[in-house]
């Protein structure tokens, strides 16, 4: 029995569809893409700022000084202060942590749930596939931001509810992408060979199918984080984000729009960091797509 299992494992390893050197080739191609490396570098900087926000920020997130309210950028407050005398730079630094947390966590929620639904629908097909895809069609028929607004309005404004709302809104996207990949891989001959060797469904899915559909998942996850950050900013801008005392880019835009004509910096700098962050994730996503796809690498 043990020898039989070893033979199955050896045969399955030989049937793996992804060459071991393909990921190294993808990384080499990604390094040659200057725009993608700019995006990756900027994301690394943002992640570092988010992790060490307390050490980097010159002032506390809630630290107020009404005597310094609405100061233009100066030597003491590099990006100025808001209407409550809070340092704009410090709040942007703390807001980086919130935005990245929401973006990454929401995509993780969408990936886990959407991935499960996509794998089940693509592998088992039939009525299960029809039922899951019709559910995804219903979600897709509602604009993602409106769906997120409805969920947050129902559950209440909090970080966890924002993550849940944005994650649910992105579930059908991941479900459809993963379902398509599963169907494509499931038609390959090495899947039939694995079944002939006696591999069960769980083993086939996790050992053969999922490793072969990682490419579109990675690309969509990168772009999905950018979309999730924009959704979080949108919720904050319309007042459905976090409480005003918590630094979040969308909330900062909302509080600064009343002073946009007289104190432009209150909306300019948060808007700039939002634009650069979303651009960086999109550039990285485009670069990953080009690097992972062999046809794109040949160009």
C-alpha positions in Angstrom: 0.0 0.0 0.0 2.8 2.4 0.9 4.7 1.6 -2.3 1.5 2.2 -4.3 1.0 5.7 -2.7 4.7 6.5 -3.5 4.2 5.6 -7.1 1.1 7.7 -7.3 2.9 10.7 -5.8 5.8 10.2 -8.2 3.6 10.0 -11.2 1.6 13.0 -10.2 4.7 15.1 -9.7 5.8 14.2 -13.2 2.4 15.4 -14.5 2.7 18.9 -13.1 1.9 21.3 -15.9 4.0 24.3 -14.6 7.7 24.1 -15.3 9.8 24.7 -12.2 11.7 27.5 -14.0 8.6 29.4 -15.2 8.3 31.5 -12.0 12.0 32.5 -12.2 11.4 33.5 -15.9 8.4 35.5 -14.8 10.3 37.3 -12.1 13.1 38.1 -14.6 10.6 39.5 -17.0 9.0 41.5 -14.2 12.3 43.1 -13.3 12.8 44.3 -16.8 9.4 46.2 -16.7 10.3 49.6 -15.2 6.7 50.6 -14.7 5.9 47.4 -12.8 9.0 47.8 -10.6 8.0 51.4 -9.9 4.7 50.1 -8.7 6.2 47.3 -6.6 8.7 49.8 -5.1 6.0 52.3 -4.2 3.9 49.5 -2.6 6.8 48.3 -0.5 7.3 51.9 0.7 3.6 52.1 1.6 3.7 48.8 3.4 6.7 50.0 5.4 5.0 53.2 6.3 1.9 51.3 7.4 3.8 48.9 9.6 5.9 51.6 11.3 3.3 54.4 11.3 3.8 55.2 15.0 7.5 55.6 14.5 7.3 57.6 11.3 4.4 60.0 11.9 5.6 63.2 13.6 2.3 63.7 15.5 -0.4 61.4 16.8 -3.4 60.5 14.7 -5.8 62.2 17.0 -3.5 64.9 18.3 -5.2 68.3 18.0 -4.2 71.9 18.5 -6.9 74.4 17.6 -4.5 77.3 17.8 -2.7 75.7 14.7 -5.9 75.0 12.7 -5.8 75.4 8.9 -2.1 76.2 8.7 -0.6 76.0 5.2 2.4 73.7 4.7 5.3 75.0 6.7 8.5 73.8 8.4 6.6 72.5 11.5 3.7 70.9 9.6 5.1 69.8 6.2 1.7 69.2 4.6 -0.3 71.7 6.8 -3.0 71.2 9.4 -6.8 70.6 9.1 -9.7 72.5 10.7 -9.0 70.8 14.1 -5.3 71.5 14.0 -4.3 67.9 13.2 -1.2 67.3 11.2 -2.1 66.3 7.6 1.1 64.3 7.0 0.6 62.3 10.2 -3.0 61.5 9.4 -2.0 60.4 5.8 0.6 58.1 7.3 -1.9 56.5 9.6 -4.4 56.4 6.7 -2.0 54.3 4.7 -2.3 51.5 7.3 -6.1 51.7 7.1 -6.3 51.7 3.3 -3.9 48.9 2.8 -5.5 46.8 5.6 -8.9 47.2 3.9 -7.6 46.6 0.4 -5.6 43.4 1.3 -8.2 42.0 3.7 -11.2 42.6 1.3 -9.4 40.9 -1.5 -8.5 38.0 0.8 -12.2 37.6 1.7 -13.2 37.7 -1.9 -10.5 35.3 -2.9 -11.3 32.7 -0.3 -15.1 32.7 -0.8 -15.0 33.4 -4.6 -12.2 30.9 -5.0 -14.2 28.2 -3.2 -17.3 28.9 -5.3 -15.3 29.1 -8.6 -13.5 25.8 -7.9 -16.7 24.0 -7.0 -18.6 25.4 -10.0 -15.8 24.7 -12.5 -14.9 21.2 -11.2 -18.3 19.7 -10.6 -20.3 21.7 -13.3 -23.9 20.8 -13.9 -26.6 22.2 -11.6 -24.0 23.3 -9.0 -22.3 25.4 -11.6 -25.6 26.9 -12.8 -26.7 27.8 -9.3 -23.4 29.4 -8.3 -23.1 31.3 -11.5 -26.6 32.7 -11.3 -25.8 33.8 -7.8 -22.7 35.6 -9.1 -24.8 37.1 -11.9 -27.1 38.6 -9.3 -24.2 40.2 -7.5 -22.7 41.4 -10.7 -25.9 43.1 -11.7 -25.5 45.5 -8.8 -22.7 48.1 -9.0 -20.0 47.0 -6.5 -19.9 50.4 -4.8 -23.7 50.4 -4.4 -23.6 46.9 -3.0 -20.9 47.9 -0.5 -22.9 51.0 0.5 -26.0 48.9 1.1 -24.0 46.4 3.3 -22.2 49.0 5.3 -25.4 51.0 5.8 -27.0 47.8 7.1 -24.2 46.6 9.3 -22.9 49.9 10.5 -19.6 51.8 9.9 -16.5 50.0 11.1 -13.3 48.6 9.7 -14.5 45.0 9.8 -17.8 45.9 8.1 -16.0 47.8 5.3 -13.8 44.8 4.7 -16.8 42.5 4.6 -18.8 44.8 2.3 -16.0 45.3 -0.2 -15.0 41.7 -0.1 -18.6 40.5 -0.8 -18.8 43.0 -3.7 -15.7 41.4 -5.3 -16.6 37.7 -4.8 -18.2 37.2 -8.2 -15.2 38.5 -10.0 -12.8 36.0 -8.4 -15.4 33.2 -8.7 -15.7 33.7 -12.5 -12.0 34.0 -13.1 -11.2 30.9 -11.1 -14.1 28.9 -12.5 -12.8 29.6 -16.0 -9.3 28.5 -15.1 -10.6 25.3 -13.4 -12.6 24.4 -16.5 -9.7 24.9 -18.8 -7.2 22.9 -16.6 -9.8 20.2 -15.9 -9.9 19.3 -19.6 -6.2 18.6 -19.8 -4.9 15.0 -20.1 -2.9 15.0 -16.9 -6.1 15.5 -14.9 -7.5 12.3 -16.5 -4.2 10.6 -15.7 -4.5 11.6 -12.1 -8.0 10.3 -11.9 -6.9 7.0 -13.5 -4.2 6.7 -10.8 -6.9 6.9 -8.1 -6.4 10.5 -6.9 -9.5 11.9 -5.2 -11.2 15.2 -5.9 -9.5 17.1 -3.1 -6.0 15.9 -4.2 -6.7 16.8 -7.8 -8.0 20.2 -7.0 -5.2 21.3 -4.6 -2.2 19.5 -6.2 -3.0 19.9 -9.9 -5.7 22.5 -10.6 -5.0 25.3 -8.2 -1.2 25.5 -8.9 -2.0 25.8 -12.6 -4.4 28.7 -12.2 -2.3 30.8 -9.9 -1.3 33.2 -12.7 -4.7 34.9 -13.2 -5.4 34.8 -9.5 -2.2 36.7 -8.7 -2.9 39.3 -11.4 -6.5 39.8 -10.3 -5.5 40.1 -6.7 -3.1 42.9 -7.4 -5.7 44.9 -9.4 -8.4 43.9 -6.9 -6.5 45.6 -4.1 -6.5 48.9 -6.0 -10.2 48.6 -6.6 -10.9 47.8 -3.0 -8.9 50.8 -1.8 -10.9 53.0 -4.2 -14.1 51.5 -2.8 -13.0 52.2 0.8 -12.1 55.8 -0.2 -15.6 56.2 -1.7 -17.3 54.9 1.4 -15.2 57.3 3.5 -15.9 60.2 1.3 -19.7 59.8 1.5 -19.6 59.4 5.3 -20.0 55.6 5.5 -16.4 54.8 6.4 -14.8 55.0 9.8 -15.4 57.5 12.5 -14.0 61.0 11.8 -11.2 60.7 14.5 -9.7 57.7 12.6 -7.4 58.7 9.8 -8.6 57.4 6.5 -8.0 58.9 3.1 -11.6 59.0 2.0 -12.6 60.6 5.3 -9.8 63.2 4.9 -11.2 64.1 1.5 -14.7 64.4 2.9 -13.6 66.7 5.8 -11.4 68.8 3.5 -13.8 69.4 0.6 -15.4 72.3 2.5 -12.1 74.2 2.3 -11.1 73.2 -1.2 -11.1 76.8 -2.5 -9.2 78.3 0.4 -7.0 75.4 1.7 -6.4 73.2 -1.3 -3.8 71.0 0.4 -6.5 69.4 2.6 -7.8 67.5 -0.5 -4.8 67.7 -2.8 -2.3 65.6 -0.8 -4.8 62.8 0.2 -6.0 62.7 -3.4 -2.4 62.5 -4.7 -1.5 59.5 -2.5 -4.8 57.7 -3.5 -3.9 58.2 -7.1 -0.3 57.0 -6.7 -1.4 54.0 -4.7 -4.0 52.8 -7.1 -1.7 53.5 -10.1 1.1 51.5 -8.4 -1.1 48.4 -7.9 -2.4 48.7 -11.5 1.1 49.0 -12.9 2.2 46.0 -10.9 -0.9 44.0 -12.0 -0.2 44.9 -15.7 3.4 43.9 -15.2 2.5 40.6 -13.6 0.1 39.8 -16.4 2.8 40.5 -19.0 5.5 38.6 -17.1 3.4 35.5 -16.3 1.9 35.1 -19.8 4.6 33.5 -22.0 3.0 35.0 -25.1 3.4 38.5 -23.7 7.1 37.7 -22.7 7.9 36.9 -26.3 6.9 40.4 -27.6 
